[in-house]
Protein backbone atom coordinates (compact mmCIF):
# COMPACT_ATOMS: atom_id res chain seq x y z
CA UNK A 1 0.00 0.00 0.00
CA UNK A 2 1.32 3.44 -0.93
CA UNK A 3 2.19 5.86 1.85
CA UNK A 4 -0.30 8.66 2.44
CA UNK A 5 0.65 11.98 0.83
CA UNK A 6 -0.10 15.32 2.43
CA UNK A 7 0.36 18.87 1.21
CA UNK A 8 -0.31 22.43 2.29
CA UNK A 9 -3.29 24.24 0.80
CA UNK A 10 -3.92 27.96 0.96
CA UNK A 11 -7.48 29.04 0.18
CA UNK A 12 -8.88 32.39 -0.76
CA UNK A 13 -12.06 33.69 -2.32
CA UNK A 14 -12.14 35.66 -5.55
CA UNK A 15 -14.56 36.70 -8.26
CA UNK A 16 -14.69 34.78 -11.53
CA UNK A 17 -17.18 35.74 -14.26
CA UNK A 18 -19.30 37.65 -11.73
CA UNK A 19 -19.41 34.74 -9.26
CA UNK A 20 -17.42 34.19 -6.07
CA UNK A 21 -15.29 31.06 -6.13
CA UNK A 22 -12.80 29.51 -3.73
CA UNK A 23 -9.25 29.06 -5.00
CA UNK A 24 -7.01 26.41 -3.42
CA UNK A 25 -3.24 26.62 -3.94
CA UNK A 26 -0.74 23.86 -3.15
CA UNK A 27 2.28 25.79 -1.93
CA UNK A 28 4.83 23.00 -2.40
CA UNK A 29 3.93 22.11 -5.99
CA UNK A 30 2.64 25.42 -7.36
CA UNK A 31 -0.68 23.81 -8.32
CA UNK A 32 -4.02 25.66 -8.03
CA UNK A 33 -7.66 24.86 -8.66
CA UNK A 34 -11.02 26.36 -7.77
CA UNK A 35 -14.61 25.48 -6.96
CA UNK A 36 -17.90 26.95 -5.83
CA UNK A 37 -17.23 25.84 -2.23
CA UNK A 38 -14.20 25.16 -0.06
CA UNK A 39 -14.81 21.41 -0.31
CA UNK A 40 -15.17 21.52 -4.09
CA UNK A 41 -11.98 23.56 -4.49
CA UNK A 42 -10.04 21.12 -2.28
CA UNK A 43 -11.44 18.10 -4.14
CA UNK A 44 -10.41 19.70 -7.45
CA UNK A 45 -6.95 20.48 -6.07
CA UNK A 46 -6.53 16.87 -4.89
CA UNK A 47 -7.51 15.62 -8.34
CA UNK A 48 -5.04 18.00 -10.00
CA UNK A 49 -2.20 16.97 -7.70
CA UNK A 50 -2.98 13.28 -8.24
CA UNK A 51 -2.78 13.77 -12.01
CA UNK A 52 0.49 15.70 -11.68
CA UNK A 53 2.06 12.99 -9.50
CA UNK A 54 0.96 10.26 -11.93
CA UNK A 55 2.77 12.05 -14.76
CA UNK A 56 5.72 13.31 -12.69
CA UNK A 57 6.19 11.01 -9.67
CA UNK A 58 9.60 12.57 -8.98
CA UNK A 59 7.75 15.65 -7.67
CA UNK A 60 6.66 13.65 -4.59
CA UNK A 61 10.01 14.60 -3.05
CA UNK A 62 8.70 18.19 -2.80
CA UNK A 63 6.00 16.96 -0.40
CA UNK A 64 8.36 15.29 2.08
CA UNK A 65 8.90 18.40 4.19
CA UNK A 66 6.94 18.18 7.41
CA UNK A 67 7.68 21.70 8.68
CA UNK A 68 4.62 23.94 8.81
CA UNK A 69 4.35 26.67 6.22
CA UNK A 70 3.80 30.16 7.57
CA UNK A 71 1.19 32.19 5.76
CA UNK A 72 0.77 35.83 6.66
CA UNK A 73 -0.80 38.97 5.24
CA UNK A 74 1.58 41.83 4.46
CA UNK A 75 0.36 45.41 4.20
CA UNK A 76 2.18 47.93 1.99
Protein Blocks (a to p, Z undefined) as FASTA:
>chain_A
ZZddddddddddddeehiacdddddfknopacddfbfklmmmmmmmmmmmmmmmmmmlmm
mmmpmbdcddddddZZ
